């Protein structure tokens, strides 16, 4: 049997072959990022394929007056929902047994978000796709399904309007919308918006859009000469392979997905009227079969990998990878044969499909609500593990409702009732190590009756002459220029990461710097401080804390819960901390023209710097303080508050 769309547009085996490439690259990437660094771009191939197929199905129907929105959604339900619900049910059962409370709560929320076609929005606000904690979220891969589902909701409605009023201009309208989406992606990357650019439909729609463009291109525009099409087909294959092995941006403004999307477009486009050599390659039986079960493979692979790693609290061995891969392929094949196929069959009535999927969806939704409402069933597990696990992923992040457009990207209000940056008297600037202190700073500002603004530049440093990239340096300068225009600004608090290898830092011109003993970092902060002082602003610097470099709360809680012996130290020797960062602490403690906050004094004694205190993890991940532990650091800020420095 062919793909679900075969009966509507005629079977195209090379499309299933492309699906196979896409899903296998994603699975290989998730098993081993080093083996196929760009394997995650397989999802982008899926987007292009989906845009092409959906348009190829519904546009001819609209032109012939045969289109039915109800029938379209029925096909989508039959295609997507049964296999999805099976994986959600199995994941919920296993997750309820394995996941620790904080993780089970997050899992419950993601269950509900997935059922509501909003998994991409949920995971956008819950973290990023490439972070270490992302590898502990069994439903993270559902973000792409959220994008596609939202596309399926809105695009047919849009195309129906185009068919009614601008039928002759359909290609131009879709091309314009795709170009706008691509521009939105570019702008998001330019303004510190890589995370929303990755997860959200407006910045992903261009990939589905270019697939739609291929479907809308009139056949008379296609070349009837074989040679140009064969060459373009080979170019498409080269672009696909290059994207998978070398996921780089040719220019900073070019999204990484560009090469993979263009390669997919060329492969489909050149085979619209003839089977090119590349299309024949993709039409080989083994690839076609994998393509047929690709949807189930995609659904099954990530929960399997995540839950196995979650329980073992380590990466999988080669034997375990083989066992997991076998389980994934067997499970996906059985799901395709006994779940997907029967529900796609017209012998199963629409009413029966809706009753079965509706009942299963209700059960899944109630499970997700129960996981959240019961705080993750903490009584199931070891109390010590539960106590530590509560910190997982809880470092403070600015809610979307509190964000404002500002400088290079955005700002976040800190006790700023007017929501007007011009009313801010205090600015907290830096990266995520400034943002994590925002609740504590807000609390103190409120007590003092002062207004404030958080200006984060996550993934970068707040410094101008030295930063992680030239783009970061430019963004930091833009933020400072925006701060200069605030008429009431009197104080600037700087929070940042302090430990960086020389390979991580460069000048604003892109030249590497030597950061031995932190000298370059010290000089960069000095330059930033001196510039602020010259403008008459008071400066407060938040000093460093010990950075574990591993996910303290998650790893430790799971090792305790599952009875594994740990070889990791739950502290950093004080001599090692002083060796890493002592020069910076001594330097800024000695400056009399700035106030220097020393949070490390809360976690460190003369012998070591602890990662756990009183059975609680100080850390939400590998380096950020958990929001619930911020009050421990209040004394470090309190001395400055009482002295009038803050």
C-alpha positions in Angstrom: 0.0 0.0 0.0 1.2 3.5 -0.7 1.1 6.6 1.4 -2.2 7.9 2.9 -2.4 10.4 0.1 -1.9 7.9 -2.7 -5.6 7.5 -3.6 -5.9 11.3 -4.0 -2.9 12.3 -6.1 -1.5 9.1 -7.4 1.3 7.2 -5.6 4.7 8.8 -5.8 7.2 6.3 -4.3 10.1 8.8 -4.2 8.1 10.9 -1.8 8.1 8.0 0.6 11.8 7.6 0.0 12.3 11.2 1.0 10.3 10.6 4.1 12.6 7.7 4.9 15.7 10.0 4.6 14.0 12.5 6.8 13.0 10.2 9.6 16.2 8.1 9.6 18.3 11.3 9.8 16.3 12.5 12.8 16.5 9.1 14.6 20.3 8.8 13.9 20.8 12.4 15.2 18.9 11.6 18.4 20.9 8.5 19.0 24.2 10.2 18.2 24.5 13.9 17.4 28.2 13.5 16.5 27.4 10.9 13.8 25.0 13.1 11.9 25.2 16.7 13.2 22.4 18.0 11.0 20.1 15.0 11.3 17.5 17.2 13.0 17.0 18.9 9.7 15.0 15.9 8.6 12.1 17.6 10.3 12.5 20.4 7.8 12.3 17.9 4.9 9.0 16.7 6.4 7.6 20.2 6.5 8.4 20.7 2.8 6.9 17.3 1.9 3.7 18.1 3.9 3.3 21.5 2.2 3.6 19.9 -1.2 1.3 17.0 -0.6 -1.5 19.0 1.1 -1.5 21.6 -1.6 -1.4 18.9 -4.3 -4.4 17.3 -2.8 -6.7 20.2 -2.1 -5.9 22.8 -4.8 -7.2 20.7 -7.7 -10.3 19.9 -5.7 -10.8 23.6 -5.0 -10.4 24.5 -8.7 -13.0 21.8 -9.6 -15.5 22.8 -6.9 -15.1 19.4 -5.2 -13.3 20.5 -2.1 -14.8 19.7 1.3 -13.2 21.0 4.5 -14.9 18.3 6.5 -13.5 15.6 4.3 -10.0 17.1 4.5 -10.1 17.2 8.3 -11.5 13.6 8.3 -8.4 12.5 6.3 -6.1 14.4 8.7 -7.8 12.8 11.8 -7.5 9.3 10.3 -3.9 9.9 9.3 -2.6 11.6 12.4 -4.6 10.9 15.5 -4.8 7.1 16.0 -1.0 6.5 15.9 -0.4 9.6 18.0 -2.9 8.5 20.7 -1.3 5.1 20.9 2.1 6.6 21.6 0.7 9.1 24.1 -1.1 6.3 26.0 2.0 4.1 26.2 4.2 7.0 27.1 1.8 8.1 29.9 1.8 4.5 31.4 5.5 4.2 31.4 6.0 7.8 32.4 3.8 7.4 35.4 6.1 4.6 36.6 9.5 6.2 35.8 9.3 10.0 35.8 10.1 11.8 39.0 7.5 14.4 40.2 8.8 17.5 38.5 9.4 15.7 35.3 5.9 14.0 35.5 4.3 17.4 35.9 6.1 18.8 32.8 5.1 15.6 31.0 1.5 16.0 32.0 1.5 19.6 30.7 3.0 18.4 27.4 0.4 15.7 27.1 -2.4 18.3 27.2 -0.5 20.7 24.9 0.0 17.9 22.3 -3.7 17.1 22.4 -4.5 20.8 21.9 -2.2 21.0 18.8 0.0 23.4 20.7 3.1 21.3 21.6 5.4 23.7 19.8 4.1 26.7 21.8 4.5 24.7 25.1 8.1 23.7 24.4 9.0 27.1 23.1 8.2 28.5 26.6 9.6 25.4 28.4 13.1 25.6 27.2 15.1 25.0 24.0 15.3 22.0 21.6 19.1 21.5 22.0 19.6 21.9 25.7 20.6 19.0 27.9 17.3 19.0 29.8 15.4 18.7 26.5 16.7 15.1 26.4 14.5 14.3 29.4 11.2 15.4 27.8 9.5 12.3 26.2 7.2 14.4 24.0 9.6 17.1 22.8 9.4 15.8 19.3 5.7 16.6 19.2 6.6 20.3 18.6 6.8 19.5 14.9 3.4 17.9 14.9 2.1 21.1 16.5 3.5 23.1 13.6 2.0 20.8 11.0 -1.4 20.6 12.8 -1.6 24.4 13.0 -0.7 24.6 9.3 -3.5 22.1 8.5 -6.0 24.2 10.3 -5.2 27.6 8.7 -3.7 26.8 5.3 -6.8 25.2 3.8 -8.9 28.1 4.9 -6.4 30.5 3.4 -6.3 28.6 0.1 -10.1 28.5 -0.1 -10.2 32.3 0.1 -7.5 32.5 -2.6 -9.4 30.0 -4.8 -12.5 32.2 -4.5 -11.0 35.6 -5.0 -7.5 35.3 -6.4 -7.3 32.0 -8.2 -5.1 33.1 -11.0 -2.7 34.6 -8.4 -2.6 31.6 -6.1 1.1 30.9 -6.7 2.1 34.5 -6.2 0.0 34.8 -2.9 1.6 31.7 -1.4 5.1 32.7 -2.6 4.6 36.1 -0.9 3.4 34.6 2.3 6.4 32.1 2.3 8.8 35.0 1.7 7.3 36.9 4.6 7.7 33.8 6.9 11.3 33.4 5.8 11.9 37.1 6.5 10.3 36.6 10.0 12.7 33.7 10.6 15.7 35.8 9.6 14.6 38.7 11.8 14.0 36.5 14.7 17.6 35.1 14.4 18.9 38.6 14.2 17.1 39.7 17.4 17.9 37.0 19.8 14.8 35.0 18.8 16.3 31.6 17.8 14.1 29.7 20.2 10.7 31.1 18.9 12.1 30.9 15.4 12.7 27.2 15.9 9.3 26.3 17.4 6.6 28.6 16.0 4.5 28.4 12.9 5.0 32.0 11.6 8.8 31.4 11.3 8.4 27.8 10.0 5.6 28.3 7.5 8.0 29.2 4.8 9.2 25.5 4.7 5.6 24.3 4.2 5.1 27.2 1.9 7.9 26.3 -0.5 6.4 22.8 -0.7 3.1 24.4 -1.6 4.8 26.5 -4.3 6.1 23.3 -6.0 2.6 21.9 -6.1 1.1 25.2 -7.5 3.8 25.6 -10.2 2.1 25.0 -13.6 3.4 22.1 -15.5 4.0 24.3 -18.5 6.7 26.0 -16.5 8.6 22.8 -16.0 11.5 22.0 -18.3 10.8 19.3 -20.8 14.5 18.6 -21.3 15.8 15.7 -19.2 19.3 16.9 -18.6 18.5 20.1 -16.7 16.0 18.2 -14.5 18.6 15.5 -13.8 21.2 18.0 -12.9 18.8 19.9 -10.6 17.8 16.6 -9.0 21.5 15.8 -8.2 21.9 19.3 -6.8 19.0 18.7 -4.5 20.6 15.5 -3.3 23.9 17.2 -2.7 22.1 20.0 -0.7 20.3 17.4 1.4 23.5 15.4 2.2 25.5 18.6 2.9 22.7 19.9 5.3 22.7 16.6 7.2 26.5 16.4 7.7 27.4 20.1 7.8 24.5 22.1 9.4 26.0 25.5 9.1 24.7 28.9 8.1 26.4 30.3 5.0 25.6 33.7 6.4 24.5 34.7 9.9 21.1 35.7 8.5 20.4 32.5 6.7 18.4 29.9 8.6 20.1 26.5 8.9 17.1 24.8 7.4 17.5 26.6 4.1 19.8 24.0 2.5 17.7 21.0 3.6 14.4 22.7 2.4 15.9 23.7 -0.9 17.3 20.2 -1.5 13.8 18.7 -0.7 12.2 21.2 -3.1 14.5 20.4 -5.9 14.1 16.6 -5.4 10.3 16.9 -5.6 10.2 19.6 -8.3 12.4 17.7 -10.7 10.3 14.5 -10.4 6.9 16.1 -10.9 6.6 14.9 -14.5 9.4 12.3 -14.8 11.4 10.0 -12.6 14.9 11.5 -12.4 17.8 9.3 -11.3 17.6 10.8 -7.9 13.9 10.1 -7.7 14.5 6.5 -8.7 17.1 6.3 -5.9 14.6 7.4 -3.4 12.0 5.1 -4.9 14.0 2.0 -3.9 11.9 -0.6 -2.0 13.8 -0.5 1.3 13.5 3.3 1.5 9.9 3.2 0.3 8.9 0.8 3.1 10.7 3.0 5.8 8.8 6.0 4.3 5.5 4.2 4.6 6.1 3.7 8.4 7.9 7.0 8.8 5.2 8.7 10.8 5.0 5.9 13.4 8.8 5.8 13.5 8.9 9.4 14.3 6.3 9.1 17.0 7.9 6.1 18.6 11.6 6.9 18.5 12.0 9.9 20.8 10.0 8.5 23.9 11.9 5.3 23.6 15.3 7.0 23.6 14.4 9.5 26.3 12.8 7.0 28.8 15.7 4.6 28.3 18.3 7.3 29.0 16.1 8.7 31.8 16.1 5.4 33.7 19.8 4.5 33.1 20.9 8.1 33.9 23.5 8.0 31.1 23.8 7.6 27.4 23.1 4.3 25.8 25.8 1.7 25.1 26.1 0.4 21.5 24.2 -2.8 22.4 21.4 -0.7 24.1 21.2 1.5 21.0 20.7 -1.6 18.8 18.1 -2.9 21.2 16.3 0.4 21.3 16.4 0.8 17.5 15.0 -2.7 17.1 12.2 -1.9 19.5 11.4 1.3 17.7 11.2 -0.3 14.2 9.1 -3.2 15.4 6.8 -1.0 17.4 6.4 1.4 14.6 5.7 -1.3 12.0 3.1 -2.9 14.2 1.5 0.5 14.9 1.4 1.2 11.1 -0.1 -2.1 10.3 -2.6 -2.5 13.1 -3.5 1.1 14.0 -2.7 3.4 11.1 -4.0 1.2 8.3 -7.3 0.2 9.9 -8.2 3.8 10.8 -7.3 4.9 7.3 -9.6 2.3 5.8 -13.0 3.5 4.7 -14.6 0.4 6.2 -14.3 2.2 9.6 -17.0 4.8 9.7 -16.4 8.4 10.6 -18.6 8.1 13.6 -16.6 5.1 14.8 -13.3 6.9 14.2 -14.4 9.9 16.2 -15.8 7.9 19.1 -12.6 5.8 19.5 -10.2 8.7 19.1 -12.3 11.0 21.2 -12.5 8.5 24.1 -8.8 7.8 23.9 -8.0 11.5 23.8 -10.2 12.2 26.8 -8.3 9.4 28.8 -5.0 10.9 27.8 -6.1 14.4 28.7 -7.4 13.3 32.2 -4.0 11.6 32.8 -2.1 14.8 32.0 -4.4 16.8 34.3 -4.0 14.2 37.0 -0.2 14.3 36.8 -0.2 18.1 37.2 -3.0 18.2 39.8 -1.3 15.7 42.1 2.1 17.4 41.8 3.5 14.3 40.0 2.4 11.7 42.5 5.4 12.3 44.9 4.4 9.5 47.2 5.5 6.9 44.6 9.2 7.6 45.1 12.0 8.2 47.5 11.5 11.4 49.5 15.1 12.5 49.1 14.9 12.1 45.3 11.6 14.0 45.2 13.1 16.9 47.2 16.1 17.3 44.9 14.0 16.7 41.7 11.7 19.7 42.6 14.4 22.0 41.3 14.6 20.6 37.8 14.2 23.2 35.1 13.0 25.9 37.5 15.4 28.7 36.8 13.4 31.8 36.3 12.5 32.9 32.8 10.6 36.0 31.9 6.9 35.3 31.1 5.9 36.4 27.6 3.3 38.7 29.2 6.0 40.7 30.8 8.2 41.1 27.7 8.7 44.4 25.9 10.4 45.2 22.6 13.8 46.8 23.5 17.2 47.3 22.1 18.6 44.3 20.2 15.7 42.1 21.1 13.4 42.5 24.2 13.3 43.5 27.8 11.3 42.3 30.8 9.5 44.5 33.3 10.8 44.4 36.9 8.4 46.3 39.1 7.5 48.6 36.2 3.7 49.3 36.4 3.7 51.6 33.5 5.4 49.0 31.2 7.3 52.0 29.7 11.1 51.4 29.6 11.6 55.2 30.0 10.3 54.9 33.6 12.9 52.4 34.6 15.3 53.6 37.3 17.3 50.4 37.5 18.4 48.0 34.7 19.5 44.4 35.1 21.6 43.5 32.1 23.4 40.4 31.0 22.6 36.9 29.9 20.7 34.0 31.6 22.9 34.5 34.7 21.3 37.9 35.1 17.8 36.7 34.3 17.9 34.0 36.9 18.3 36.6 39.7 15.4 38.7 38.4 12.8 37.6 41.0 15.2 38.6 43.8 16.0 41.9 42.2 12.3 42.6 41.7 11.5 41.9 45.3 14.1 44.4 46.5 13.1 47.0 44.0 9.5 46.7 45.1 10.5 47.1 48.8 12.5 50.2 47.9 9.8 51.6 45.6 12.1 51.6 42.6 11.2 50.6 39.0 13.4 48.3 36.9 13.9 46.6 33.6 15.6 43.3 32.7 17.5 43.4 29.5 18.7 39.8 28.8 21.0 38.7 26.0 20.8 35.0 26.5 23.6 33.0 24.8 25.8 36.1 24.7 27.6 38.4 27.1 26.6 42.0 27.9 30.1 43.2 27.0 30.8 45.1 23.8 34.5 44.9 22.9 34.7 41.1 23.7 31.9 38.6 23.3 31.1 35.1 22.1 30.5 36.2 18.5 30.6 39.4 16.5 26.8 39.2 16.4 26.6 39.1 20.2 28.9 42.1 20.4 26.7 44.0 18.0 23.6 43.1 20.0 25.2 44.1 23.3 26.1 47.5 21.8 22.5 47.9 20.6 21.3 47.2 24.1 23.6 49.8 25.6 22.6 52.4 23.1 19.0 51.7 24.0 19.8 52.1 27.7 21.4 55.4 27.1 18.1 56.8 26.0 16.3 56.0 29.2 15.9 59.4 31.0 15.4 58.0 34.6 18.0 55.2 34.6 20.3 55.6 37.6 21.8 52.2 38.2 22.8 49.2 36.1 23.2 45.7 37.5 25.4 43.4 35.5 24.9 39.6 35.7 26.8 37.2 33.5 28.7 34.0 33.2 32.4 34.3 34.1 34.2 31.2 33.1 35.0 31.0 29.3 37.7 29.2 27.3 39.7 31.4 24.9 38.0 29.5 22.1 34.6 30.9 23.3 35.5 34.5 23.1 36.4 37.0 20.3 36.6 40.7 19.7 33.8 42.7 18.1 35.6 42.3 14.8 35.6 38.5 15.1 39.2 38.0 16.1 40.1 35.4 18.8 41.3 36.5 22.2 43.4 34.9 25.0 41.4 34.5 28.1 44.1 32.9 30.3 43.2 33.3 34.0 40.0 35.1 32.9 42.0 38.2 31.9 40.1 39.0 28.7 36.8 38.6 30.6 37.9 40.9 33.3 39.0 43.5 30.8 35.7 43.3 28.9 33.7 43.8 32.0 36.0 46.7 33.1 35.4 48.3 29.7 31.6 47.9 30.1 31.7 49.3 33.7 33.8 52.3 32.7 31.5 53.2 29.9 28.5 53.2 32.3 30.3 55.2 34.9 31.2 57.8 32.4 27.5 58.3 31.7 26.9 58.9 35.4 25.2 55.6 36.2 25.9 53.6 39.3 27.1 50.1 38.6 26.5 46.9 40.6 28.1 43.6 39.5 26.8 40.2 40.5 29.8 38.0 41.0 30.2 34.3 40.0 28.9 31.1 41.5 30.3 27.6 41.1 29.2 26.0 37.9 28.8 22.2 38.1 28.7 21.6 34.4 26.2 18.7 34.8 22.5 18.6 35.6 22.7 18.4 39.4 19.0 18.1 40.2 18.0 15.8 37.5 20.9 13.4 37.6 21.2 13.2 41.4 17.5 12.7 41.9 17.2 9.9 39.3 20.3 8.1 40.7 18.8 8.1 44.1 15.3 7.0 42.9 16.6 4.2 40.7 19.3 3.0 43.1 22.3 3.8 40.9 25.7 4.4 42.5 27.0 7.9 41.6 30.6 8.8 41.0 29.9 12.5 40.7 30.9 15.0 43.4 28.1 17.2 44.8 30.5 20.0 45.4 33.5 21.8 43.9 36.7 22.1 45.9 37.3 25.6 47.0 40.8 25.7 45.6 39.4 24.7 42.2 36.8 27.5 42.4 39.4 30.0 43.4 41.7 28.8 40.6 38.9 29.2 38.0 37.5 32.6 39.1 39.5 33.9 42.0 41.2 36.6 39.9 37.9 38.1 38.8 36.5 38.1 42.3 39.7 39.8 43.7 39.7 42.4 40.9 36.1 43.5 41.2 36.1 43.3 45.0 39.0 45.8 44.9 37.2 48.3 42.7 35.8 51.1 44.9 33.7 52.7 42.2 31.3 49.8 41.8 29.3 47.6 44.2 30.2 43.9 43.9 27.7 41.2 45.0 29.3 37.9 46.1 26.7 35.1 45.9 29.5 32.5 46.1 29.9 33.2 49.8 26.4 31.7 50.3 27.4 28.3 48.8 31.1 28.1 49.5 33.1 27.7 52.7 36.8 27.5 53.1 36.9 23.9 51.8 34.3 23.6 49.1 31.3 25.0 47.2 28.2 22.9 47.6 25.7 22.0 44.9 23.2 20.7 47.4 22.2 22.4 50.7 19.8 21.0 53.3 18.8 18.2 50.8 17.8 20.8 48.1 19.6 21.3 44.8 20.8 24.9 44.3 20.7 24.3 40.6 17.9 23.9 38.1 20.2 22.5 35.5 24.0 22.5 35.0 24.6 26.2 36.0 21.4 28.1 36.8 20.1 28.7 40.3 16.6 27.2 40.9 14.0 29.9 41.5 13.0 28.3 44.8 16.6 28.6 46.1 17.1 32.3 45.3 16.1 33.4 48.8 19.2 31.7 50.1 21.2 34.3 48.3 19.2 37.2 49.6 21.8 38.1 52.3 24.4 38.8 49.6 22.0 41.3 48.1 20.7 42.5 51.5 24.0 44.1 52.5 24.0 46.2 49.4 20.3 47.1 49.9 20.8 48.2 53.5 23.8 50.3 52.4 21.6 52.0 49.8 23.6 50.6 46.8 20.5 48.8 45.4 
